[in-house]
Amino acid sequence: MRVLIALLVIAYLVGVGVELAPTIKANWSTGPASQFVERVATELPRALSWPATAYRTIAEKHSAPEKPSAPE
């Protein structure tokens, strides 16, 4: 059970890192450290909620109405 929890925590943290990577890459050397931290802190809530965002994306794809077929 501990191994499963550890794997879930690791996957979650990797996902947070993947979500923050573009922000970090874009702001790493463009300004002072305070500006970098501010931009990362702005993106942090969205990055922490990546599982919910992924779930909604998947759920929307499956719940989209089908296109009506051509009349025969």
All heavy atoms as TSV, in Angstrom:
chain	resi	resn	atom	element	x	y	z
A	1	MET	N	N	0.830	-1.193	0.000
A	1	MET	CA	C	0.000	0.000	0.000
A	1	MET	C	C	0.876	1.260	0.000
A	1	MET	O	O	0.538	2.242	-0.651
A	1	MET	CB	C	-0.925	-0.056	1.219
A	1	MET	CG	C	-1.915	1.044	1.265
A	1	MET	SD	S	-3.065	0.848	-0.093
A	1	MET	CE	C	-4.192	2.116	0.236
A	2	ARG	N	N	1.955	1.210	0.737
A	2	ARG	CA	C	2.857	2.368	0.788
A	2	ARG	C	C	3.474	2.642	-0.575
A	2	ARG	O	O	3.659	3.799	-0.955
A	2	ARG	CB	C	3.966	2.134	1.804
A	2	ARG	CG	C	3.495	2.171	3.220
A	2	ARG	CD	C	4.639	1.922	4.165
A	2	ARG	NE	N	4.151	1.794	5.524
A	2	ARG	CZ	C	4.898	1.446	6.539
A	2	ARG	NH1	N	6.186	1.188	6.355
A	2	ARG	NH2	N	4.384	1.357	7.743
A	3	VAL	N	N	3.776	1.579	-1.294
A	3	VAL	CA	C	4.380	1.745	-2.612
A	3	VAL	C	C	3.375	2.399	-3.561
A	3	VAL	O	O	3.732	3.290	-4.342
A	3	VAL	CB	C	4.858	0.379	-3.172
A	3	VAL	CG1	C	5.316	0.509	-4.609
A	3	VAL	CG2	C	5.952	-0.188	-2.303
A	4	LEU	N	N	2.125	1.991	-3.499
A	4	LEU	CA	C	1.095	2.576	-4.337
A	4	LEU	C	C	0.917	4.058	-4.037
A	4	LEU	O	O	0.840	4.884	-4.957
A	4	LEU	CB	C	-0.237	1.839	-4.143
A	4	LEU	CG	C	-1.412	2.362	-4.952
A	4	LEU	CD1	C	-1.135	2.214	-6.439
A	4	LEU	CD2	C	-2.673	1.648	-4.555
A	5	ILE	N	N	0.874	4.408	-2.772
A	5	ILE	CA	C	0.746	5.826	-2.388
A	5	ILE	C	C	1.960	6.614	-2.858
A	5	ILE	O	O	1.830	7.724	-3.376
A	5	ILE	CB	C	0.531	5.961	-0.872
A	5	ILE	CG1	C	-0.836	5.384	-0.492
A	5	ILE	CG2	C	0.633	7.406	-0.423
A	5	ILE	CD1	C	-1.072	5.264	0.993
A	6	ALA	N	N	3.142	6.030	-2.697
A	6	ALA	CA	C	4.361	6.706	-3.143
A	6	ALA	C	C	4.340	6.933	-4.649
A	6	ALA	O	O	4.712	8.017	-5.129
A	6	ALA	CB	C	5.588	5.890	-2.751
A	7	LEU	N	N	3.886	5.949	-5.424
A	7	LEU	CA	C	3.815	6.106	-6.876
A	7	LEU	C	C	2.803	7.172	-7.280
A	7	LEU	O	O	3.044	7.951	-8.205
A	7	LEU	CB	C	3.470	4.776	-7.532
A	7	LEU	CG	C	4.577	3.728	-7.517
A	7	LEU	CD1	C	4.063	2.409	-8.065
A	7	LEU	CD2	C	5.785	4.201	-8.289
A	8	LEU	N	N	1.679	7.216	-6.578
A	8	LEU	CA	C	0.685	8.252	-6.868
A	8	LEU	C	C	1.219	9.649	-6.565
A	8	LEU	O	O	1.003	10.587	-7.337
A	8	LEU	CB	C	-0.596	7.995	-6.071
A	8	LEU	CG	C	-1.422	6.804	-6.528
A	8	LEU	CD1	C	-2.562	6.549	-5.558
A	8	LEU	CD2	C	-1.943	7.015	-7.922
A	9	VAL	N	N	1.919	9.791	-5.465
A	9	VAL	CA	C	2.497	11.094	-5.109
A	9	VAL	C	C	3.561	11.495	-6.126
A	9	VAL	O	O	3.608	12.650	-6.561
A	9	VAL	CB	C	3.082	11.061	-3.672
A	9	VAL	CG1	C	3.923	12.296	-3.384
A	9	VAL	CG2	C	1.959	10.932	-2.655
A	10	ILE	N	N	4.375	10.544	-6.540
A	10	ILE	CA	C	5.410	10.842	-7.527
A	10	ILE	C	C	4.781	11.250	-8.854
A	10	ILE	O	O	5.203	12.235	-9.475
A	10	ILE	CB	C	6.364	9.638	-7.704
A	10	ILE	CG1	C	7.215	9.463	-6.448
A	10	ILE	CG2	C	7.241	9.797	-8.935
A	10	ILE	CD1	C	7.974	8.160	-6.381
A	11	ALA	N	N	3.761	10.525	-9.295
A	11	ALA	CA	C	3.090	10.876	-10.544
A	11	ALA	C	C	2.453	12.255	-10.459
A	11	ALA	O	O	2.507	13.037	-11.415
A	11	ALA	CB	C	2.033	9.823	-10.880
A	12	TYR	N	N	1.863	12.579	-9.321
A	12	TYR	CA	C	1.247	13.892	-9.138
A	12	TYR	C	C	2.299	14.997	-9.224
A	12	TYR	O	O	2.103	16.001	-9.914
A	12	TYR	CB	C	0.525	13.943	-7.789
A	12	TYR	CG	C	-0.094	15.277	-7.499
A	12	TYR	CD1	C	-1.273	15.660	-8.119
A	12	TYR	CD2	C	0.497	16.160	-6.601
A	12	TYR	CE1	C	-1.856	16.889	-7.859
A	12	TYR	CE2	C	-0.075	17.386	-6.331
A	12	TYR	CZ	C	-1.244	17.744	-6.961
A	12	TYR	OH	O	-1.807	18.971	-6.704
A	13	LEU	N	N	3.414	14.816	-8.542
A	13	LEU	CA	C	4.459	15.837	-8.551
A	13	LEU	C	C	5.106	15.981	-9.926
A	13	LEU	O	O	5.455	17.093	-10.339
A	13	LEU	CB	C	5.507	15.522	-7.486
A	13	LEU	CG	C	5.007	15.647	-6.038
A	13	LEU	CD1	C	6.094	15.216	-5.071
A	13	LEU	CD2	C	4.539	17.053	-5.734
A	14	VAL	N	N	5.249	14.881	-10.652
A	14	VAL	CA	C	5.769	14.965	-12.020
A	14	VAL	C	C	4.794	15.755	-12.886
A	14	VAL	O	O	5.200	16.596	-13.691
A	14	VAL	CB	C	6.032	13.559	-12.595
A	14	VAL	CG1	C	6.265	13.609	-14.092
A	14	VAL	CG2	C	7.216	12.924	-11.893
A	15	GLY	N	N	3.502	15.515	-12.711
A	15	GLY	CA	C	2.497	16.261	-13.460
A	15	GLY	C	C	2.540	17.747	-13.160
A	15	GLY	O	O	2.408	18.580	-14.058
A	16	VAL	N	N	2.742	18.095	-11.896
A	16	VAL	CA	C	2.874	19.507	-11.527
A	16	VAL	C	C	4.092	20.107	-12.216
A	16	VAL	O	O	4.031	21.217	-12.750
A	16	VAL	CB	C	2.968	19.668	-9.993
A	16	VAL	CG1	C	3.337	21.088	-9.611
A	16	VAL	CG2	C	1.649	19.279	-9.335
A	17	GLY	N	N	5.179	19.370	-12.240
A	17	GLY	CA	C	6.377	19.855	-12.912
A	17	GLY	C	C	6.173	20.038	-14.407
A	17	GLY	O	O	6.645	21.014	-14.994
A	18	VAL	N	N	5.455	19.119	-15.020
A	18	VAL	CA	C	5.179	19.223	-16.455
A	18	VAL	C	C	4.312	20.449	-16.734
A	18	VAL	O	O	4.521	21.168	-17.720
A	18	VAL	CB	C	4.499	17.937	-16.961
A	18	VAL	CG1	C	3.923	18.109	-18.352
A	18	VAL	CG2	C	5.488	16.782	-16.934
A	19	GLU	N	N	3.342	20.706	-15.874
A	19	GLU	CA	C	2.477	21.875	-16.062
A	19	GLU	C	C	3.236	23.187	-15.862
A	19	GLU	O	O	2.941	24.178	-16.518
A	19	GLU	CB	C	1.290	21.823	-15.091
A	19	GLU	CG	C	0.263	20.789	-15.452
A	19	GLU	CD	C	-0.511	21.136	-16.695
A	19	GLU	OE1	O	-0.848	22.317	-16.889
A	19	GLU	OE2	O	-0.779	20.220	-17.479
A	20	LEU	N	N	4.193	23.202	-14.947
A	20	LEU	CA	C	4.949	24.429	-14.676
A	20	LEU	C	C	6.135	24.633	-15.619
A	20	LEU	O	O	6.684	25.736	-15.692
A	20	LEU	CB	C	5.462	24.426	-13.235
A	20	LEU	CG	C	4.433	24.706	-12.150
A	20	LEU	CD1	C	5.077	24.579	-10.775
A	20	LEU	CD2	C	3.805	26.069	-12.316
A	21	ALA	N	N	6.534	23.602	-16.340
A	21	ALA	CA	C	7.731	23.684	-17.187
A	21	ALA	C	C	7.700	24.834	-18.191
A	21	ALA	O	O	8.710	25.557	-18.310
A	21	ALA	CB	C	7.960	22.358	-17.886
A	22	PRO	N	N	6.618	25.053	-18.921
A	22	PRO	CA	C	6.638	26.170	-19.879
A	22	PRO	C	C	6.807	27.530	-19.197
A	22	PRO	O	O	7.524	28.399	-19.709
A	22	PRO	CB	C	5.268	26.094	-20.565
A	22	PRO	CG	C	4.799	24.706	-20.360
A	22	PRO	CD	C	5.390	24.263	-19.061
A	23	THR	N	N	6.186	27.713	-18.057
A	23	THR	CA	C	6.320	28.977	-17.329
A	23	THR	C	C	7.750	29.160	-16.840
A	23	THR	O	O	8.317	30.250	-16.965
A	23	THR	CB	C	5.351	29.008	-16.137
A	23	THR	OG1	O	4.021	28.829	-16.618
A	23	THR	CG2	C	5.451	30.307	-15.378
A	24	ILE	N	N	8.324	28.117	-16.310
A	24	ILE	CA	C	9.696	28.198	-15.803
A	24	ILE	C	C	10.666	28.455	-16.950
A	24	ILE	O	O	11.560	29.302	-16.846
A	24	ILE	CB	C	10.054	26.919	-15.026
A	24	ILE	CG1	C	9.244	26.878	-13.724
A	24	ILE	CG2	C	11.541	26.841	-14.752
A	24	ILE	CD1	C	9.370	25.594	-12.953
A	25	LYS	N	N	10.478	27.740	-18.054
A	25	LYS	CA	C	11.377	27.914	-19.202
A	25	LYS	C	C	11.295	29.334	-19.766
A	25	LYS	O	O	12.309	29.938	-20.098
A	25	LYS	CB	C	11.021	26.901	-20.282
A	25	LYS	CG	C	11.971	26.896	-21.437
A	25	LYS	CD	C	11.624	25.799	-22.431
A	25	LYS	CE	C	12.612	25.798	-23.576
A	25	LYS	NZ	N	12.291	24.763	-24.559
A	26	ALA	N	N	10.085	29.872	-19.844
A	26	ALA	CA	C	9.912	31.203	-20.427
A	26	ALA	C	C	10.432	32.312	-19.525
A	26	ALA	O	O	10.838	33.368	-20.014
A	26	ALA	CB	C	8.436	31.447	-20.728
A	27	ASN	N	N	10.432	32.105	-18.219
A	27	ASN	CA	C	10.769	33.181	-17.287
A	27	ASN	C	C	12.069	32.956	-16.525
A	27	ASN	O	O	12.372	33.737	-15.618
A	27	ASN	CB	C	9.628	33.354	-16.279
A	27	ASN	CG	C	8.351	33.754	-16.958
A	27	ASN	OD1	O	8.308	34.744	-17.671
A	27	ASN	ND2	N	7.312	32.965	-16.766
A	28	TRP	N	N	12.828	31.925	-16.857
A	28	TRP	CA	C	14.009	31.582	-16.077
A	28	TRP	C	C	15.047	32.705	-16.072
A	28	TRP	O	O	15.588	33.053	-15.038
A	28	TRP	CB	C	14.628	30.297	-16.615
A	28	TRP	CG	C	15.796	29.834	-15.816
A	28	TRP	CD1	C	17.110	29.938	-16.165
A	28	TRP	CD2	C	15.759	29.202	-14.537
A	28	TRP	NE1	N	17.894	29.409	-15.186
A	28	TRP	CE2	C	17.091	28.951	-14.167
A	28	TRP	CE3	C	14.751	28.841	-13.666
A	28	TRP	CZ2	C	17.422	28.337	-12.970
A	28	TRP	CZ3	C	15.074	28.230	-12.483
A	28	TRP	CH2	C	16.399	27.985	-12.139
A	29	SER	N	N	15.330	33.285	-17.209
A	29	SER	CA	C	16.395	34.291	-17.259
A	29	SER	C	C	15.917	35.605	-17.867
A	29	SER	O	O	16.733	36.385	-18.362
A	29	SER	CB	C	17.584	33.745	-18.053
A	29	SER	OG	O	17.180	33.454	-19.365
A	30	THR	N	N	14.630	35.873	-17.825
A	30	THR	CA	C	14.134	37.090	-18.449
A	30	THR	C	C	14.005	38.266	-17.502
A	30	THR	O	O	13.798	39.386	-17.947
A	30	THR	CB	C	12.756	36.847	-19.093
A	30	THR	OG1	O	11.853	36.402	-18.079
A	30	THR	CG2	C	12.844	35.818	-20.197
A	31	GLY	N	N	14.121	38.048	-16.224
A	31	GLY	CA	C	13.959	39.152	-15.289
A	31	GLY	C	C	14.508	38.797	-13.923
A	31	GLY	O	O	15.163	37.768	-13.743
A	32	PRO	N	N	14.220	39.631	-12.938
A	32	PRO	CA	C	14.703	39.367	-11.583
A	32	PRO	C	C	13.989	38.160	-10.954
A	32	PRO	O	O	12.926	37.731	-11.414
A	32	PRO	CB	C	14.373	40.649	-10.826
A	32	PRO	CG	C	13.307	41.308	-11.614
A	32	PRO	CD	C	13.493	40.887	-13.028
A	33	ALA	N	N	14.591	37.649	-9.891
A	33	ALA	CA	C	14.052	36.467	-9.217
A	33	ALA	C	C	12.652	36.719	-8.671
A	33	ALA	O	O	11.805	35.823	-8.691
A	33	ALA	CB	C	14.990	36.047	-8.093
A	34	SER	N	N	12.385	37.916	-8.204
A	34	SER	CA	C	11.065	38.207	-7.647
A	34	SER	C	C	9.982	38.095	-8.719
A	34	SER	O	O	8.889	37.591	-8.460
A	34	SER	CB	C	11.041	39.600	-7.022
A	34	SER	OG	O	11.328	40.585	-7.995
A	35	GLN	N	N	10.286	38.521	-9.919
A	35	GLN	CA	C	9.336	38.432	-11.026
A	35	GLN	C	C	9.124	36.959	-11.433
A	35	GLN	O	O	8.003	36.548	-11.716
A	35	GLN	CB	C	9.863	39.227	-12.207
A	35	GLN	CG	C	8.838	39.580	-13.235
A	35	GLN	CD	C	9.444	40.510	-14.271
A	35	GLN	OE1	O	10.540	40.253	-14.772
A	35	GLN	NE2	N	8.740	41.576	-14.583
A	36	PHE	N	N	10.200	36.191	-11.416
A	36	PHE	CA	C	10.116	34.768	-11.716
A	36	PHE	C	C	9.216	34.057	-10.712
A	36	PHE	O	O	8.321	33.294	-11.090
A	36	PHE	CB	C	11.526	34.156	-11.714
A	36	PHE	CG	C	11.541	32.662	-11.804
A	36	PHE	CD1	C	11.274	32.035	-13.007
A	36	PHE	CD2	C	11.822	31.887	-10.699
A	36	PHE	CE1	C	11.287	30.653	-13.107
A	36	PHE	CE2	C	11.844	30.515	-10.782
A	36	PHE	CZ	C	11.580	29.892	-11.986
A	37	VAL	N	N	9.431	34.314	-9.443
A	37	VAL	CA	C	8.629	33.682	-8.391
A	37	VAL	C	C	7.173	34.110	-8.505
A	37	VAL	O	O	6.259	33.294	-8.324
A	37	VAL	CB	C	9.206	34.012	-6.995
A	37	VAL	CG1	C	8.267	33.561	-5.900
A	37	VAL	CG2	C	10.568	33.358	-6.831
A	38	GLU	N	N	6.932	35.350	-8.820
A	38	GLU	CA	C	5.567	35.841	-8.970
A	38	GLU	C	C	4.839	35.105	-10.097
A	38	GLU	O	O	3.681	34.699	-9.948
A	38	GLU	CB	C	5.577	37.341	-9.253
A	38	GLU	CG	C	4.207	37.942	-9.428
A	38	GLU	CD	C	4.273	39.423	-9.768
A	38	GLU	OE1	O	5.283	40.073	-9.440
A	38	GLU	OE2	O	3.315	39.917	-10.374
A	39	ARG	N	N	5.498	34.920	-11.216
A	39	ARG	CA	C	4.866	34.241	-12.352
A	39	ARG	C	C	4.637	32.762	-12.068
A	39	ARG	O	O	3.605	32.204	-12.442
A	39	ARG	CB	C	5.706	34.421	-13.602
A	39	ARG	CG	C	5.650	35.860	-14.089
A	39	ARG	CD	C	6.438	36.072	-15.335
A	39	ARG	NE	N	6.344	37.470	-15.744
A	39	ARG	CZ	C	7.223	38.061	-16.509
A	39	ARG	NH1	N	8.267	37.393	-16.971
A	39	ARG	NH2	N	7.069	39.330	-16.838
A	40	VAL	N	N	5.588	32.124	-11.395
A	40	VAL	CA	C	5.409	30.720	-11.038
A	40	VAL	C	C	4.276	30.586	-10.021
A	40	VAL	O	O	3.436	29.694	-10.120
A	40	VAL	CB	C	6.724	30.110	-10.504
A	40	VAL	CG1	C	6.479	28.735	-9.904
A	40	VAL	CG2	C	7.749	30.020	-11.621
A	41	ALA	N	N	4.218	31.488	-9.054
A	41	ALA	CA	C	3.150	31.448	-8.054
A	41	ALA	C	C	1.782	31.689	-8.684
A	41	ALA	O	O	0.778	31.127	-8.241
A	41	ALA	CB	C	3.411	32.476	-6.965
A	42	THR	N	N	1.736	32.483	-9.735
A	42	THR	CA	C	0.482	32.719	-10.442
A	42	THR	C	C	0.000	31.449	-11.135
A	42	THR	O	O	-1.194	31.158	-11.166
A	42	THR	CB	C	0.661	33.844	-11.483
A	42	THR	OG1	O	1.102	35.015	-10.816
A	42	THR	CG2	C	-0.634	34.127	-12.215
A	43	GLU	N	N	0.907	30.671	-11.687
A	43	GLU	CA	C	0.558	29.449	-12.407
A	43	GLU	C	C	0.413	28.230	-11.499
A	43	GLU	O	O	-0.112	27.207	-11.924
A	43	GLU	CB	C	1.626	29.142	-13.464
A	43	GLU	CG	C	1.649	30.121	-14.600
A	43	GLU	CD	C	0.384	30.053	-15.439
A	43	GLU	OE1	O	-0.110	28.945	-15.683
A	43	GLU	OE2	O	-0.102	31.120	-15.843
A	44	LEU	N	N	0.846	28.330	-10.265
A	44	LEU	CA	C	0.843	27.178	-9.364
A	44	LEU	C	C	-0.544	26.594	-9.112
A	44	LEU	O	O	-0.697	25.365	-9.171
A	44	LEU	CB	C	1.533	27.543	-8.044
A	44	LEU	CG	C	1.899	26.389	-7.132
A	44	LEU	CD1	C	2.812	25.406	-7.855
A	44	LEU	CD2	C	2.580	26.913	-5.886
A	45	PRO	N	N	-1.587	27.375	-8.864
A	45	PRO	CA	C	-2.906	26.748	-8.641
A	45	PRO	C	C	-3.387	25.931	-9.842
A	45	PRO	O	O	-3.954	24.848	-9.682
A	45	PRO	CB	C	-3.828	27.943	-8.397
A	45	PRO	CG	C	-2.947	29.028	-7.919
A	45	PRO	CD	C	-1.642	28.812	-8.619
A	46	ARG	N	N	-3.141	26.424	-11.047
A	46	ARG	CA	C	-3.534	25.668	-12.238
A	46	ARG	C	C	-2.712	24.384	-12.350
A	46	ARG	O	O	-3.239	23.325	-12.712
A	46	ARG	CB	C	-3.336	26.520	-13.491
A	46	ARG	CG	C	-3.859	25.869	-14.753
A	46	ARG	CD	C	-3.612	26.727	-15.985
A	46	ARG	NE	N	-2.201	27.005	-16.215
A	46	ARG	CZ	C	-1.354	26.139	-16.796
A	46	ARG	NH1	N	-1.766	24.970	-17.175
A	46	ARG	NH2	N	-0.091	26.477	-16.977
A	47	ALA	N	N	-1.437	24.464	-12.016
A	47	ALA	CA	C	-0.579	23.287	-12.098
A	47	ALA	C	C	-0.968	22.249	-11.057
A	47	ALA	O	O	-0.941	21.050	-11.327
A	47	ALA	CB	C	0.886	23.692	-11.920
A	48	LEU	N	N	-1.354	22.691	-9.873
A	48	LEU	CA	C	-1.736	21.755	-8.827
A	48	LEU	C	C	-3.055	21.060	-9.132
A	48	LEU	O	O	-3.326	19.980	-8.609
A	48	LEU	CB	C	-1.822	22.474	-7.474
A	48	LEU	CG	C	-0.495	22.970	-6.913
A	48	LEU	CD1	C	-0.729	23.794	-5.653
A	48	LEU	CD2	C	0.442	21.814	-6.625
A	49	SER	N	N	-3.858	21.654	-9.986
A	49	SER	CA	C	-5.148	21.046	-10.319
A	49	SER	C	C	-5.102	20.280	-11.639
A	49	SER	O	O	-6.144	20.036	-12.243
A	49	SER	CB	C	-6.232	22.122	-10.374
A	49	SER	OG	O	-6.008	22.982	-11.458
A	50	TRP	N	N	-3.941	19.852	-12.079
A	50	TRP	CA	C	-3.833	19.174	-13.362
A	50	TRP	C	C	-4.651	17.887	-13.442
A	50	TRP	O	O	-5.187	17.588	-14.515
A	50	TRP	CB	C	-2.379	18.930	-13.764
A	50	TRP	CG	C	-1.679	17.851	-13.011
A	50	TRP	CD1	C	-0.884	18.003	-11.916
A	50	TRP	CD2	C	-1.693	16.453	-13.283
A	50	TRP	NE1	N	-0.421	16.784	-11.490
A	50	TRP	CE2	C	-0.904	15.814	-12.313
A	50	TRP	CE3	C	-2.307	15.662	-14.245
A	50	TRP	CZ2	C	-0.707	14.431	-12.280
A	50	TRP	CZ3	C	-2.119	14.286	-14.220
A	50	TRP	CH2	C	-1.316	13.691	-13.248
A	51	PRO	N	N	-4.825	17.103	-12.372
A	51	PRO	CA	C	-5.664	15.905	-12.535
A	51	PRO	C	C	-7.117	16.246	-12.875
A	51	PRO	O	O	-7.738	15.586	-13.714
A	51	PRO	CB	C	-5.569	15.203	-11.181
A	51	PRO	CG	C	-4.307	15.690	-10.576
A	51	PRO	CD	C	-4.177	17.105	-11.048
A	52	ALA	N	N	-7.658	17.285	-12.256
A	52	ALA	CA	C	-9.036	17.677	-12.541
A	52	ALA	C	C	-9.168	18.202	-13.965
A	52	ALA	O	O	-10.150	17.909	-14.658
A	52	ALA	CB	C	-9.497	18.740	-11.548
A	53	THR	N	N	-8.190	18.949	-14.414
A	53	THR	CA	C	-8.210	19.466	-15.778
A	53	THR	C	C	-8.146	18.320	-16.788
A	53	THR	O	O	-8.879	18.313	-17.779
A	53	THR	CB	C	-7.036	20.432	-16.003
A	53	THR	OG1	O	-7.081	21.446	-15.005
A	53	THR	CG2	C	-7.077	21.055	-17.373
A	54	ALA	N	N	-7.292	17.352	-16.525
A	54	ALA	CA	C	-7.181	16.198	-17.426
A	54	ALA	C	C	-8.488	15.407	-17.441
A	54	ALA	O	O	-8.957	14.984	-18.506
A	54	ALA	CB	C	-6.021	15.304	-16.994
A	55	TYR	N	N	-9.095	15.223	-16.288
A	55	TYR	CA	C	-10.361	14.494	-16.216
A	55	TYR	C	C	-11.456	15.209	-16.997
A	55	TYR	O	O	-12.205	14.589	-17.740
A	55	TYR	CB	C	-10.794	14.306	-14.757
A	55	TYR	CG	C	-12.165	13.696	-14.640
A	55	TYR	CD1	C	-12.354	12.341	-14.861
A	55	TYR	CD2	C	-13.268	14.483	-14.339
A	55	TYR	CE1	C	-13.609	11.773	-14.783
A	55	TYR	CE2	C	-14.531	13.932	-14.254
A	55	TYR	CZ	C	-14.694	12.569	-14.473
A	55	TYR	OH	O	-15.944	12.027	-14.393
A	56	ARG	N	N	-11.557	16.522	-16.828
A	56	ARG	CA	C	-12.583	17.287	-17.546
A	56	ARG	C	C	-12.375	17.201	-19.055
A	56	ARG	O	O	-13.333	17.109	-19.812
A	56	ARG	CB	C	-12.567	18.740	-17.100
A	56	ARG	CG	C	-13.186	18.941	-15.755
A	56	ARG	CD	C	-13.364	20.426	-15.455
A	56	ARG	NE	N	-13.480	20.592	-14.029
A	56	ARG	CZ	C	-12.602	21.207	-13.261
A	56	ARG	NH1	N	-11.544	21.762	-13.794
A	56	ARG	NH2	N	-12.785	21.299	-11.962
A	57	THR	N	N	-11.128	17.262	-19.489
A	57	THR	CA	C	-10.835	17.168	-20.916
A	57	THR	C	C	-11.288	15.826	-21.468
A	57	THR	O	O	-11.923	15.754	-22.527
A	57	THR	CB	C	-9.328	17.359	-21.167
A	57	THR	OG1	O	-8.930	18.618	-20.633
A	57	THR	CG2	C	-9.002	17.301	-22.644
A	58	ILE	N	N	-10.999	14.762	-20.750
A	58	ILE	CA	C	-11.401	13.427	-21.187
A	58	ILE	C	C	-12.918	13.287	-21.149
A	58	ILE	O	O	-13.530	12.754	-22.078
A	58	ILE	CB	C	-10.724	12.354	-20.320
A	58	ILE	CG1	C	-9.219	12.357	-20.576
A	58	ILE	CG2	C	-11.305	10.976	-20.598
A	58	ILE	CD1	C	-8.426	11.526	-19.597
A	59	ALA	N	N	-13.541	13.784	-20.095
A	59	ALA	CA	C	-14.993	13.672	-19.959
A	59	ALA	C	C	-15.713	14.463	-21.046
A	59	ALA	O	O	-16.744	14.016	-21.559
A	59	ALA	CB	C	-15.422	14.152	-18.588
A	60	GLU	N	N	-15.205	15.617	-21.416
A	60	GLU	CA	C	-15.834	16.419	-22.464
A	60	GLU	C	C	-15.742	15.735	-23.823
A	60	GLU	O	O	-16.669	15.813	-24.623
A	60	GLU	CB	C	-15.200	17.801	-22.535
A	60	GLU	CG	C	-15.597	18.705	-21.395
A	60	GLU	CD	C	-14.855	20.022	-21.402
A	60	GLU	OE1	O	-14.058	20.261	-22.341
A	60	GLU	OE2	O	-15.059	20.800	-20.470
A	61	LYS	N	N	-14.645	15.053	-24.083
A	61	LYS	CA	C	-14.500	14.357	-25.365
A	61	LYS	C	C	-15.518	13.225	-25.482
A	61	LYS	O	O	-16.068	12.981	-26.537
A	61	LYS	CB	C	-13.088	13.798	-25.512
A	61	LYS	CG	C	-12.054	14.850	-25.811
A	61	LYS	CD	C	-10.696	14.240	-25.990
A	61	LYS	CE	C	-9.656	15.303	-26.230
A	61	LYS	NZ	N	-8.313	14.740	-26.360
A	62	HIS	N	N	-15.761	12.522	-24.377
A	62	HIS	CA	C	-16.678	11.393	-24.410
A	62	HIS	C	C	-18.141	11.821	-24.343
A	62	HIS	O	O	-19.014	11.084	-24.766
A	62	HIS	CB	C	-16.364	10.417	-23.278
A	62	HIS	CG	C	-15.072	9.705	-23.475
A	62	HIS	ND1	N	-14.843	8.863	-24.539
A	62	HIS	CD2	C	-13.929	9.713	-22.764
A	62	HIS	CE1	C	-13.628	8.387	-24.473
A	62	HIS	NE2	N	-13.041	8.893	-23.401
A	63	SER	N	N	-18.417	12.993	-23.825
A	63	SER	CA	C	-19.803	13.417	-23.702
A	63	SER	C	C	-20.245	14.340	-24.838
A	63	SER	O	O	-21.375	14.790	-24.851
A	63	SER	CB	C	-20.012	14.135	-22.371
A	63	SER	OG	O	-19.301	15.355	-22.358
A	64	ALA	N	N	-19.351	14.614	-25.764
A	64	ALA	CA	C	-19.712	15.481	-26.893
A	64	ALA	C	C	-20.757	14.779	-27.752
A	64	ALA	O	O	-20.656	13.581	-27.998
A	64	ALA	CB	C	-18.473	15.805	-27.726
A	65	PRO	N	N	-21.759	15.513	-28.175
A	65	PRO	CA	C	-22.792	14.876	-28.996
A	65	PRO	C	C	-22.232	14.430	-30.335
A	65	PRO	O	O	-21.357	15.081	-30.915
A	65	PRO	CB	C	-23.833	15.982	-29.180
A	65	PRO	CG	C	-23.111	17.253	-28.914
A	65	PRO	CD	C	-21.990	16.930	-27.972
A	66	GLU	N	N	-22.754	13.320	-30.796
A	66	GLU	CA	C	-22.285	12.790	-32.082
A	66	GLU	C	C	-22.887	13.622	-33.206
A	66	GLU	O	O	-23.986	14.138	-33.098
A	66	GLU	CB	C	-22.707	11.336	-32.226
A	66	GLU	CG	C	-22.040	10.429	-31.230
A	66	GLU	CD	C	-22.437	8.981	-31.446
A	66	GLU	OE1	O	-22.946	8.660	-32.545
A	66	GLU	OE2	O	-22.233	8.196	-30.526
A	67	LYS	N	N	-22.136	13.706	-34.290
A	67	LYS	CA	C	-22.630	14.444	-35.449
A	67	LYS	C	C	-23.754	13.632	-36.098
A	67	LYS	O	O	-23.651	12.399	-36.213
A	67	LYS	CB	C	-21.496	14.651	-36.453
A	67	LYS	CG	C	-20.403	15.545	-35.936
A	67	LYS	CD	C	-19.316	15.710	-36.963
A	67	LYS	CE	C	-18.198	16.574	-36.427
A	67	LYS	NZ	N	-17.096	16.700	-37.364
A	68	PRO	N	N	-24.805	14.305	-36.494
A	68	PRO	CA	C	-25.892	13.561	-37.137
A	68	PRO	C	C	-25.435	12.976	-38.467
A	68	PRO	O	O	-24.655	13.589	-39.188
A	68	PRO	CB	C	-26.994	14.595	-37.334
A	68	PRO	CG	C	-26.331	15.921	-37.194
A	68	PRO	CD	C	-25.084	15.722	-36.388
A	69	SER	N	N	-25.901	11.783	-38.738
A	69	SER	CA	C	-25.509	11.138	-39.991
A	69	SER	C	C	-26.298	11.729	-41.145
A	69	SER	O	O	-27.359	12.317	-40.974
A	69	SER	CB	C	-25.731	9.634	-39.896
A	69	SER	OG	O	-27.110	9.396	-39.647
A	70	ALA	N	N	-25.772	11.560	-42.323
A	70	ALA	CA	C	-26.411	12.098	-43.526
A	70	ALA	C	C	-27.726	11.362	-43.769
A	70	ALA	O	O	-27.794	10.150	-43.563
A	70	ALA	CB	C	-25.493	11.966	-44.713
A	71	PRO	N	N	-28.747	12.080	-44.187
A	71	PRO	CA	C	-30.026	11.405	-44.473
A	71	PRO	C	C	-29.878	10.437	-45.638
A	71	PRO	O	O	-29.143	10.681	-46.580
A	71	PRO	CB	C	-30.980	12.541	-44.816
A	71	PRO	CG	C	-30.146	13.746	-45.002
A	71	PRO	CD	C	-28.804	13.493	-44.420
A	72	GLU	N	N	-30.598	9.353	-45.543
A	72	GLU	CA	C	-30.489	8.326	-46.586
A	72	GLU	C	C	-31.478	8.518	-47.671
A	72	GLU	O	O	-32.502	9.013	-47.630
A	72	GLU	CB	C	-30.654	6.952	-45.955
A	72	GLU	CG	C	-29.533	6.651	-45.015
A	72	GLU	CD	C	-29.707	5.270	-44.385
A	72	GLU	OE1	O	-30.508	4.460	-44.886
A	72	GLU	OE2	O	-29.022	5.014	-43.410
